[in-house]
């Protein structure tokens, strides 16, 4: 595997400059040509998929409570630090549609497995046209299994903060396309993407190891490091 194959994913946009999972941050990332964007999806009380990392809005918006307990209209009363509302999935897809960028949609179903979220998300995705296949990831293996039943041709990757033993068997049995881990693990030909890597030394090491991708809060910093490695001696 060569360094050239490593893709840099902007983790929740670029939190170093704009509020995480904000349209402003996503637009910046797209305009500045990141390889990919990672983002997180939950469901509101009225089954609208929205992009936010936590189950509760307390940390990133000026309100309190669980996403699942608000209708989208109610959720729209709360603001991110830049004055935006918490974006619907459709808002982001409108922004990313037709752009040359990889999308990694994480089903945030490890604490709350929202009923029907996979089908609802797929129906929204179908309303848009993308240049590249979307990568779907989750810490909840059941969510990925449900997604696979809905679309056997999708790209599904398991998220974990643990080493995966017998990874080839695990990937095959669960119809996965790759692994998204918080550390390096030699996975041979199975794509490995590592999260969330902000330390320049660690980024350099992973680039040299030729992982399929890294997730980082500052894709531009990572891009500079990768460019230096790829320069001819």
Backbone bond lengths (Angstrom), bond angles and torsions (degrees), N, CA, C in turn:
res aa  C-N    CA-C-N  psi(-1)  N-CA   C-N-CA  omega(-1)  CA-C   N-CA-C  phi
1 X - - - 1.470 - - 1.530 109.06 -
2 X 1.309 117.90 134.36 1.460 119.67 -176.53 1.518 111.32 -104.74
3 X 1.323 113.94 160.16 1.460 120.40 178.63 1.525 110.83 -56.64
4 X 1.310 117.09 -35.13 1.459 121.44 -175.89 1.530 112.74 -59.46
5 X 1.328 117.24 -22.98 1.451 120.70 -177.30 1.528 112.60 -82.69
6 X 1.308 118.16 -14.48 1.461 120.66 -177.19 1.526 110.74 -70.76
7 X 1.329 116.11 126.07 1.453 121.90 178.53 1.532 109.65 -104.70
8 X 1.326 114.76 140.80 1.461 120.84 -179.37 1.527 108.84 -102.82
9 X 1.332 115.62 118.22 1.460 121.31 -179.69 1.527 110.35 -101.49
10 X 1.311 115.49 127.59 1.464 121.55 176.51 1.521 107.99 -75.14
11 X 1.314 116.33 112.29 1.463 123.94 -173.76 1.533 110.66 -76.53
12 X 1.330 115.69 109.15 1.482 121.77 -177.94 1.532 111.31 58.81
13 X 1.318 116.62 31.56 1.464 120.50 -176.76 1.509 109.49 95.36
14 X 1.327 115.95 -125.18 1.472 120.41 175.57 1.534 107.68 -141.44
15 X 1.353 115.97 80.93 1.468 121.15 -176.31 1.520 114.67 -58.48
16 X 1.336 117.33 -18.93 1.471 119.59 176.61 1.529 111.59 -66.63
17 X 1.343 117.57 -21.40 1.465 121.08 -176.89 1.525 113.60 -119.07
18 X 1.336 117.36 -36.31 1.467 121.66 -175.98 1.524 109.59 -134.17
19 X 1.341 117.35 157.69 1.460 119.09 178.34 1.529 111.50 -53.58
20 X 1.317 115.89 139.10 1.458 119.96 -178.30 1.528 111.10 -60.19
21 X 1.321 115.12 145.48 1.464 122.19 179.36 1.529 113.32 54.39
22 X 1.327 115.84 35.88 1.473 120.37 176.02 1.526 109.04 -104.75
23 X 1.318 116.27 151.37 1.464 119.76 178.41 1.519 111.16 -63.59
24 X 1.325 116.86 -33.91 1.457 121.14 178.20 1.533 110.15 -61.47
25 X 1.333 115.94 -44.06 1.450 120.43 178.46 1.519 112.08 -66.92
26 X 1.327 116.45 -41.65 1.464 120.33 179.12 1.523 111.41 -63.86
27 X 1.332 116.61 -40.65 1.464 120.10 179.12 1.530 110.69 -62.78
28 X 1.319 116.23 -41.73 1.466 120.33 178.62 1.528 110.16 -60.46
29 X 1.319 115.52 -44.85 1.468 120.81 -178.75 1.526 111.14 -61.47
30 X 1.330 116.08 -44.66 1.468 120.39 179.49 1.528 110.67 -65.42
31 X 1.339 116.01 -45.28 1.468 120.44 -178.66 1.525 112.59 -63.75
32 X 1.345 116.13 -26.17 1.466 120.00 -178.06 1.522 111.67 -104.95
33 X 1.317 115.49 18.00 1.471 122.87 164.68 1.528 115.02 61.52
34 X 1.315 117.10 47.15 1.463 119.53 170.11 1.527 109.02 -66.67
35 X 1.320 116.55 151.95 1.464 119.48 176.79 1.529 110.75 -63.52
36 X 1.328 115.14 -41.48 1.459 118.79 -175.50 1.513 112.83 -152.84
37 X 1.323 115.32 168.49 1.468 122.71 177.75 1.526 108.43 -131.44
38 X 1.326 115.76 130.24 1.460 121.54 173.29 1.521 108.40 -103.99
39 X 1.343 116.44 136.12 1.466 120.20 179.57 1.516 109.64 -150.02
40 X 1.338 116.30 163.52 1.459 122.96 -169.17 1.527 111.19 -120.20
41 X 1.333 116.43 138.05 1.461 119.92 -175.25 1.530 112.29 -123.79
42 X 1.345 114.75 131.61 1.464 123.97 173.26 1.529 108.24 -123.17
43 X 1.339 115.78 175.13 1.466 120.74 175.49 1.518 111.04 -117.63
44 X 1.334 115.86 138.97 1.459 121.16 173.82 1.532 109.92 -78.67
45 X 1.299 115.79 175.91 1.468 122.50 179.47 1.522 111.55 -58.86
46 X 1.346 116.89 -33.17 1.469 121.23 179.44 1.534 111.79 -99.89
47 X 1.346 115.55 25.24 1.470 122.87 171.22 1.529 114.77 63.72
48 X 1.321 116.19 35.69 1.461 121.11 172.56 1.528 107.90 -96.56
49 X 1.329 118.71 121.78 1.467 119.63 177.42 1.526 110.84 -71.98
50 X 1.325 115.48 128.08 1.462 121.58 -179.32 1.521 109.54 -126.47
51 X 1.325 114.78 158.06 1.466 120.66 -176.34 1.531 109.63 -104.30
52 X 1.316 114.37 110.07 1.464 122.36 178.21 1.526 106.33 -161.73
53 X 1.310 117.66 148.65 1.462 119.19 -175.46 1.521 113.19 -79.59
54 X 1.316 117.50 -50.50 1.463 120.91 -172.37 1.525 111.98 -85.35
55 X 1.326 115.23 160.24 1.467 120.82 174.05 1.528 110.71 -68.39
56 X 1.335 116.05 -27.81 1.469 121.62 179.07 1.530 109.26 -110.11
57 X 1.317 115.94 155.89 1.464 120.46 -178.26 1.524 112.90 -89.96
58 X 1.321 117.40 -4.33 1.464 123.12 -170.69 1.525 114.28 -53.18
59 X 1.325 117.96 -43.69 1.467 121.62 -172.46 1.522 113.14 -75.31
60 X 1.327 117.77 -36.60 1.468 119.77 -170.65 1.527 114.91 -109.75
61 X 1.340 118.09 -10.90 1.468 120.84 179.71 1.524 109.76 -127.83
62 X 1.321 116.16 170.32 1.470 120.55 -176.15 1.530 111.74 -90.51
63 X 1.305 115.76 47.73 1.459 120.60 178.14 1.510 110.12 -152.04
64 X 1.313 115.91 -173.34 1.457 121.25 -179.39 1.518 109.72 -138.86
65 X 1.317 115.32 147.51 1.453 120.12 175.70 1.514 112.97 127.44
66 X 1.325 115.19 169.60 1.456 121.87 179.33 1.523 111.22 -82.79
67 X 1.313 115.31 141.84 1.467 121.01 176.40 1.519 110.30 -54.30
68 X 1.322 116.91 -42.41 1.466 122.34 -176.01 1.525 114.10 -64.38
69 X 1.326 116.44 -16.09 1.466 120.03 -177.78 1.524 113.64 -94.53
70 X 1.339 117.22 -1.85 1.462 122.17 178.87 1.520 110.59 -113.17
71 X 1.328 116.79 141.06 1.461 118.68 164.81 1.527 106.85 -72.48
72 X 1.332 117.27 165.99 1.451 117.87 -179.91 1.526 110.85 -63.45
73 X 1.311 116.35 -37.04 1.468 120.13 178.40 1.523 110.47 -60.66
74 X 1.317 116.85 -43.86 1.467 120.83 178.62 1.525 110.94 -66.61
75 X 1.328 115.97 -39.94 1.466 120.57 -179.39 1.529 111.16 -64.26
76 X 1.318 115.95 -30.89 1.472 121.31 -177.13 1.523 113.36 -68.41
77 X 1.325 117.41 -11.07 1.465 120.82 177.72 1.529 111.37 -75.31
78 X 1.315 115.99 -18.53 1.462 120.14 -178.40 1.527 110.41 -95.72
79 X 1.321 115.76 150.49 1.464 121.25 -173.66 1.529 112.01 -122.53
80 X 1.334 114.26 148.02 1.453 121.04 168.75 1.532 108.26 -77.58
81 X 1.313 117.31 176.64 1.460 120.71 -175.88 1.520 113.36 -66.30
82 X 1.324 117.12 -20.29 1.465 119.88 178.37 1.528 112.21 -95.69
83 X 1.324 117.27 7.82 1.464 120.99 177.74 1.514 114.44 90.67
84 X 1.331 117.44 -7.86 1.471 120.71 176.89 1.525 110.47 -72.42
85 X 1.326 115.14 158.63 1.458 120.09 168.77 1.529 108.51 -86.80
86 X 1.325 116.19 164.15 1.462 120.88 175.43 1.526 107.12 -63.98
87 X 1.324 118.63 122.56 1.466 120.19 -171.35 1.532 113.62 -75.90
88 X 1.320 114.47 145.02 1.460 119.85 168.45 1.523 108.22 -72.40
89 X 1.298 116.37 155.47 1.459 120.55 173.69 1.524 109.99 -57.09
90 X 1.322 116.64 -40.82 1.467 120.45 -178.75 1.524 112.28 -61.80
91 X 1.332 117.66 -33.99 1.467 121.20 178.17 1.526 110.56 -62.07
92 X 1.319 115.15 -44.56 1.462 119.43 179.97 1.520 111.29 -69.55
93 X 1.320 117.33 -41.27 1.461 120.29 -179.27 1.525 111.31 -63.03
94 X 1.322 116.78 -35.80 1.466 120.28 175.31 1.528 110.55 -61.14
95 X 1.325 115.84 -36.65 1.460 121.61 -179.02 1.529 111.68 -72.41
96 X 1.333 115.95 -38.16 1.471 120.67 -173.44 1.524 113.59 -91.44
97 X 1.323 116.36 -14.31 1.462 120.37 -176.16 1.528 111.58 -57.10
98 X 1.339 115.71 131.67 1.458 120.81 177.42 1.513 115.43 77.03
99 X 1.331 117.64 -0.09 1.470 121.07 -179.58 1.534 110.01 -90.87
100 X 1.320 115.48 149.42 1.461 120.95 -179.47 1.526 109.48 -83.37
101 X 1.316 115.65 74.39 1.461 121.25 -178.59 1.523 108.86 -146.38
102 X 1.329 115.80 139.36 1.456 120.89 175.80 1.523 109.25 -78.84
103 X 1.322 116.76 137.83 1.460 120.97 178.02 1.520 109.83 -112.90
104 X 1.328 115.99 131.00 1.464 121.72 174.96 1.524 107.63 -117.79
105 X 1.328 114.86 103.51 1.462 121.62 -179.73 1.518 108.85 -93.23
106 X 1.330 116.04 118.75 1.463 119.76 176.83 1.526 110.15 -97.40
107 X 1.321 115.53 122.21 1.463 120.42 170.49 1.529 107.02 -75.21
108 X 1.336 117.01 112.37 1.462 120.84 -179.63 1.532 108.73 -85.84
109 X 1.320 113.80 73.67 1.461 120.22 -173.72 1.529 112.49 -119.71
110 X 1.332 117.04 15.68 1.461 118.83 -177.59 1.523 112.78 -77.69
111 X 1.331 117.99 -24.67 1.468 121.11 176.42 1.526 111.46 -105.38
112 X 1.311 116.41 -39.37 1.465 121.76 177.30 1.527 107.17 -128.91
113 X 1.323 117.02 113.91 1.463 119.01 177.86 1.526 107.72 -91.31
114 X 1.333 115.08 91.64 1.463 121.56 -177.43 1.523 110.44 -59.19
115 X 1.312 115.75 128.79 1.465 120.61 -177.55 1.532 110.76 -61.80
116 X 1.331 115.45 123.00 1.461 120.59 174.92 1.509 115.64 77.08
117 X 1.332 119.04 10.23 1.466 120.30 -174.61 1.531 112.03 -60.95
118 X 1.324 117.04 -37.60 1.466 119.65 -177.05 1.542 110.70 -64.25
119 X 1.318 116.21 -45.81 1.469 120.29 179.77 1.525 111.03 -65.58
120 X 1.316 116.38 -41.85 1.468 121.13 -179.67 1.528 110.66 -62.27
121 X 1.338 116.08 -43.77 1.463 120.71 178.74 1.525 110.81 -64.32
122 X 1.323 117.46 -45.44 1.464 120.71 -179.79 1.528 111.56 -60.95
123 X 1.317 116.66 -38.98 1.465 119.90 179.07 1.516 110.82 -63.89
124 X 1.335 116.56 -36.76 1.462 120.20 177.18 1.522 111.12 -70.15
125 X 1.306 116.79 -41.40 1.465 121.49 179.37 1.523 110.60 -58.82
126 X 1.324 116.81 -40.48 1.464 122.06 -177.13 1.529 112.62 -62.76
127 X 1.315 117.53 -18.96 1.470 121.31 -179.62 1.525 111.58 -81.03
128 X 1.322 117.02 -1.52 1.461 121.13 -174.80 1.525 110.33 -129.10
129 X 1.319 115.23 161.21 1.464 121.15 179.25 1.530 109.85 -117.86
130 X 1.328 115.62 129.04 1.459 120.59 -178.02 1.521 110.30 -125.59
131 X 1.314 115.53 149.28 1.457 120.71 -178.04 1.521 112.28 -76.44
132 X 1.330 116.85 -24.14 1.460 121.01 -177.08 1.533 110.18 -130.19
133 X 1.325 117.22 152.06 1.466 119.90 176.72 1.528 110.77 -61.72
134 X 1.306 117.04 140.84 1.463 121.78 178.00 1.525 109.23 -80.06
135 X 1.323 116.24 138.75 1.456 122.06 174.40 1.527 107.29 -93.14
136 X 1.331 116.46 129.48 1.465 121.67 176.86 1.524 108.62 -109.96
137 X 1.326 115.77 130.46 1.459 119.67 -179.95 1.524 110.51 -133.06
138 X 1.331 115.16 160.52 1.461 120.26 176.48 1.522 109.49 -168.53
139 X 1.333 115.75 152.17 1.453 121.63 169.69 1.535 110.09 -78.82
140 X 1.320 115.80 -15.30 1.458 122.34 -177.81 1.529 109.21 -97.01
141 X 1.314 115.93 104.86 1.462 120.40 -177.39 1.529 111.47 -62.00
142 X 1.324 116.71 -33.63 1.467 120.02 179.22 1.523 111.55 -63.33
143 X 1.317 116.27 -33.39 1.460 120.43 177.86 1.526 110.14 -65.05
144 X 1.319 116.76 -41.34 1.461 121.01 178.95 1.530 110.97 -69.55
145 X 1.327 116.79 -35.05 1.465 120.51 176.85 1.525 110.50 -64.97
146 X 1.330 116.50 -41.89 1.460 121.10 177.04 1.520 110.58 -62.06
147 X 1.336 115.69 -43.55 1.462 120.54 179.45 1.527 110.68 -62.29
148 X 1.317 116.49 -41.20 1.462 120.43 179.60 1.530 111.19 -62.98
149 X 1.322 117.45 -39.19 1.471 121.31 178.29 1.527 110.77 -63.60
150 X 1.330 115.67 -33.39 1.462 120.44 179.19 1.529 111.31 -76.69
151 X 1.324 116.12 -36.44 1.470 121.17 -178.44 1.525 109.57 -147.05
152 X 1.328 117.66 92.64 1.466 121.36 -179.10 1.526 113.75 -64.33
153 X 1.311 117.83 -13.44 1.457 121.22 -178.43 1.528 113.36 -93.93
154 X 1.324 117.23 2.38 1.457 120.65 -177.72 1.523 112.75 -75.70
155 X 1.317 115.64 167.72 1.465 123.12 178.55 1.517 108.74 -104.13
156 X 1.334 116.86 110.61 1.465 121.99 -173.58 1.521 111.02 -119.96
157 X 1.346 115.60 131.62 1.460 121.09 -177.84 1.527 110.13 -131.23
158 X 1.316 115.29 134.10 1.461 121.26 -178.02 1.520 110.50 -88.18
159 X 1.323 115.57 131.16 1.456 122.78 176.64 1.524 109.70 -93.98
160 X 1.328 116.43 135.56 1.459 118.76 177.92 1.525 110.56 -156.06
161 X 1.335 114.91 150.64 1.465 120.46 173.67 1.524 110.00 -104.36
162 X 1.340 115.82 19.03 1.457 121.35 179.86 1.526 110.29 -127.71
163 X 1.314 116.16 156.86 1.455 121.17 174.02 1.523 108.52 -66.58
164 X 1.310 117.29 139.74 1.461 121.74 179.32 1.529 109.04 -99.81
165 X 1.326 115.61 110.33 1.453 120.19 176.79 1.526 109.83 -77.13
166 X 1.326 115.81 151.28 1.465 121.92 -178.86 1.536 110.19 45.53
167 X 1.341 114.53 50.84 1.462 120.99 -170.71 1.521 113.30 -62.00
168 X 1.325 118.36 -33.54 1.461 119.48 179.80 1.523 110.96 -64.64
169 X 1.322 116.04 -43.65 1.453 121.40 178.01 1.522 110.54 -65.14
170 X 1.333 115.65 -42.48 1.464 121.28 -179.89 1.525 111.30 -61.26
171 X 1.304 116.30 -45.48 1.465 121.39 -179.78 1.528 110.72 -64.90
172 X 1.320 116.35 -44.78 1.472 120.42 -178.22 1.527 111.55 -65.26
173 X 1.320 116.44 -45.77 1.471 120.72 -176.55 1.522 112.42 -65.38
174 X 1.338 116.17 -28.62 1.464 120.11 -175.63 1.530 113.22 -105.88
175 X 1.327 116.25 12.75 1.470 122.35 175.22 1.527 112.07 56.21
176 X 1.324 115.45 43.02 1.462 120.56 -178.19 1.520 111.15 -94.44
177 X 1.338 114.56 155.73 1.465 121.22 177.12 1.515 112.01 -103.55
178 X 1.339 116.68 -10.84 1.453 120.06 -178.49 1.511 111.31 178.53
179 X 1.336 115.34 179.64 1.460 122.46 179.62 1.526 109.58 -125.30
180 X 1.327 115.83 139.91 1.461 122.56 176.01 1.526 106.79 -117.33
181 X 1.314 116.29 102.68 1.463 121.63 -173.62 1.526 111.26 -116.65
182 X 1.331 115.71 162.26 1.464 119.74 -179.55 1.526 111.87 -90.35
183 X 1.336 115.94 9.58 1.461 120.82 -179.98 1.522 108.88 -154.33
184 X 1.332 114.73 165.63 1.458 118.45 177.61 1.521 110.16 -76.39
185 X 1.310 115.49 137.00 1.454 122.67 171.35 1.518 106.98 -142.46
186 X 1.310 117.35 132.62 1.459 120.16 179.55 1.527 108.56 -69.46
187 X 1.319 116.22 107.68 1.460 120.44 -177.26 1.530 111.87 -110.85
188 X 1.323 115.93 19.42 1.470 121.51 178.86 1.528 110.61 53.72
189 X 1.328 117.11 -124.80 1.468 120.73 -175.48 1.527 112.92 -84.44
190 X 1.315 117.76 -5.51 1.464 120.47 179.01 1.533 109.05 -77.88
191 X 1.336 118.56 125.24 1.466 120.94 -178.30 1.528 112.85 -57.12
192 X 1.325 115.57 130.38 1.463 122.32 176.51 1.522 108.93 -120.23
193 X 1.333 115.75 127.09 1.465 121.55 172.65 1.520 107.27 -120.19
194 X 1.330 116.40 135.89 1.462 121.45 -172.03 1.525 110.63 -112.34
195 X 1.340 116.06 135.62 1.460 122.62 -179.95 1.529 109.90 -124.32
196 X 1.321 117.30 162.83 1.455 128.18 -32.92 1.523 104.31 -98.78
197 X 1.334 116.82 117.99 1.464 121.38 -165.53 1.523 110.63 -107.54
198 X 1.341 115.44 107.48 1.462 120.61 -179.79 1.530 113.27 -111.85
199 X 1.334 116.73 -15.80 1.463 120.59 -179.65 1.529 109.74 -76.18
200 X 1.341 117.53 122.73 1.469 121.11 -177.45 1.531 113.95 -56.01
201 X 1.321 117.24 -38.50 1.463 120.42 -179.58 1.531 110.66 -65.88
202 X 1.306 115.75 -40.92 1.464 120.03 179.07 1.524 110.77 -68.95
203 X 1.316 116.06 -38.31 1.462 119.81 176.25 1.523 110.65 -60.12
204 X 1.326 116.00 -47.35 1.473 121.29 -179.98 1.525 110.53 -58.80
205 X 1.318 116.18 -44.16 1.466 121.21 -179.84 1.530 110.83 -60.82
206 X 1.324 116.97 -44.50 1.466 120.97 -178.19 1.524 111.54 -69.34
207 X 1.327 116.66 -36.75 1.467 119.84 175.49 1.523 110.43 -61.60
208 X 1.320 115.72 -43.07 1.465 120.08 -178.81 1.527 111.79 -68.64
209 X 1.315 116.21 -29.38 1.459 120.87 176.66 1.533 111.08 -76.37
210 X 1.322 116.05 -17.25 1.454 120.55 175.94 1.514 115.19 77.53
211 X 1.349 117.51 35.18 1.463 118.97 176.59 1.528 109.50 -63.17
212 X 1.320 116.33 158.63 1.464 120.32 -177.85 1.523 111.85 -67.31
213 X 1.335 116.36 -31.09 1.458 118.95 -179.45 1.513 112.33 -168.81
214 X 1.332 115.51 161.72 1.463 121.14 169.69 1.522 107.93 -130.34
215 X 1.315 115.38 153.21 1.462 122.46 173.12 1.515 107.45 -109.01
216 X 1.338 116.55 132.90 1.453 120.29 -175.84 1.520 110.91 -147.09
217 X 1.331 115.60 153.21 1.461 121.19 178.59 1.523 112.64 -81.21
218 X 1.331 116.88 -9.67 1.467 120.44 177.73 1.524 108.98 -139.20
219 X 1.325 115.96 86.27 1.464 120.94 -175.89 1.523 112.60 -64.75
220 X 1.321 117.20 -27.60 1.469 119.76 -178.71 1.527 111.46 -70.39
221 X 1.326 116.42 -40.19 1.464 120.16 175.68 1.528 109.87 -61.56
222 X 1.326 116.11 -46.04 1.468 120.25 179.82 1.523 110.97 -62.77
223 X 1.325 116.86 -37.73 1.456 121.25 179.59 1.519 112.28 -62.68
224 X 1.322 116.58 -37.77 1.468 120.34 178.63 1.523 110.88 -65.36
225 X 1.322 116.08 -39.94 1.461 120.34 179.38 1.519 110.47 -65.63
226 X 1.330 116.37 -43.72 1.461 120.78 179.22 1.528 111.00 -63.29
227 X 1.321 117.10 -38.99 1.471 121.11 178.89 1.519 111.41 -63.03
228 X 1.326 116.16 -38.48 1.464 120.34 179.61 1.528 110.80 -65.50
229 X 1.329 115.68 -39.23 1.470 120.02 -178.78 1.533 110.08 -66.96
230 X 1.325 115.65 -37.63 1.461 120.57 -175.17 1.522 113.58 -79.66
231 X 1.339 116.56 -10.39 1.470 119.41 178.73 1.522 110.26 -65.39
232 X 1.325 117.47 137.01 1.472 118.81 177.79 1.530 110.84 -65.05
233 X 1.306 115.17 143.24 1.491 120.02 -177.24 1.517 109.53 -68.73
